[in-house]
Amino acid sequence: MKIAVSAKGDTPEALVEPNFGESSHFLIYDTESGSYRAVPNRMREEPEAGIRTVEMLKEEGVEAIVTGNLGPNALQAIAAAGMECRIGAGGTVKDAVEAYLRGELSPGTYAGGGFCPSPERETLDYRQIP
């Protein structure tokens, strides 16, 4: 499984970027090999950056996204791509991956009220999305 973490840098020691679309990099952790790979967020300055970033990560084979927070467009793109997401991550990328693997990050809701896709929640609750 490949897990992407929004990051402020390009190493596992980098801090988690709390805003998904503003990440300078994503660190992709491969659970099979135990390795990290940095991917620059080249969609950061593009229109609809959240949606395009999700598409970029899907092309990288990512199955789960770990971040601080994300908006409704990225949330909908994640759901449409069939990916899982967890919010509320902090500390370093390595800390966030370890918390994800221990099941400590919840699907939660993003700031606008919609739910992150996860194995526990097969559908999104769009009623609260502005």
Residue pairs with C-beta under 8 A, 6 or more apart in sequence:
1 30
1 31
1 32
1 63
1 64
2 28
2 29
2 30
2 31
2 60
2 61
2 62
2 63
2 64
3 28
3 29
3 31
3 62
3 63
3 64
3 65
3 66
3 97
3 100
4 26
4 27
4 28
4 29
4 39
4 57
4 60
4 62
4 64
4 65
4 66
5 16
5 26
5 27
5 28
5 29
5 65
5 66
5 67
5 89
5 93
5 96
5 97
6 16
6 17
6 18
6 19
6 20
6 23
6 26
6 65
6 66
6 67
6 68
6 89
7 14
7 15
7 16
7 17
7 23
7 24
7 25
7 26
7 27
7 38
7 93
8 14
8 15
8 16
8 17
8 23
8 24
8 25
9 15
9 24
9 25
10 24
10 25
10 27
10 38
10 40
11 27
11 36
11 38
11 93
12 27
12 29
12 36
12 92
12 93
12 94
12 97
13 92
13 93
13 94
14 25
14 27
14 92
14 93
15 91
15 92
15 93
16 66
16 67
16 68
16 89
16 90
16 91
16 92
16 93
16 95
16 96
17 23
17 24
17 67
17 68
18 67
18 68
18 69
18 90
19 67
19 68
19 69
19 70
20 50
20 53
20 65
20 67
20 68
20 69
20 70
20 71
20 74
21 44
21 49
21 50
21 53
21 70
21 71
21 74
22 44
23 41
23 44
23 53
23 67
24 40
24 41
24 44
25 38
25 39
25 40
25 41
26 38
26 39
26 41
26 53
26 57
26 62
27 36
27 37
27 38
27 39
27 93
28 36
28 37
28 38
28 39
28 57
28 60
28 62
29 35
29 36
29 93
29 97
30 36
30 37
31 101
36 93
39 56
39 57
39 60
41 53
41 56
42 56
43 49
43 52
43 53
43 55
43 56
44 53
46 52
48 73
50 70
50 71
50 73
50 74
50 77
51 73
51 74
51 76
51 77
53 74
54 65
54 74
54 77
54 78
54 81
54 83
55 77
55 81
57 65
57 83
58 81
58 83
62 83
63 83
63 84
64 83
64 84
64 85
64 86
64 100
65 78
65 83
65 84
65 85
65 86
66 85
66 86
66 89
66 96
66 97
66 100
66 105
67 85
67 86
67 87
67 89
68 87
68 88
68 89
68 90
69 87
69 88
69 110
69 111
70 78
70 85
70 87
70 110
70 116
71 110
71 111
71 112
72 110
72 112
72 114
72 129
72 130
75 85
75 110
75 114
75 116
75 124
75 129
76 114
76 124
76 129
78 84
78 85
78 116
78 117
79 117
79 124
82 117
83 117
84 116
84 117
84 118
84 119
85 107
85 116
85 117
85 118
86 100
86 105
86 106
86 107
86 108
86 116
86 118
87 105
87 107
87 108
87 109
87 110
87 116
88 105
88 106
88 108
89 95
89 96
89 99
89 100
89 105
90 96
91 99
96 105
99 105
107 115
107 116
107 117
107 118
107 120
107 121
108 115
108 116
109 115
109 116
109 128
110 116
112 128
112 129
112 130
113 125
113 128
113 129
113 130
114 124
114 125
114 126
114 128
114 129
115 121
115 124
115 125
117 124
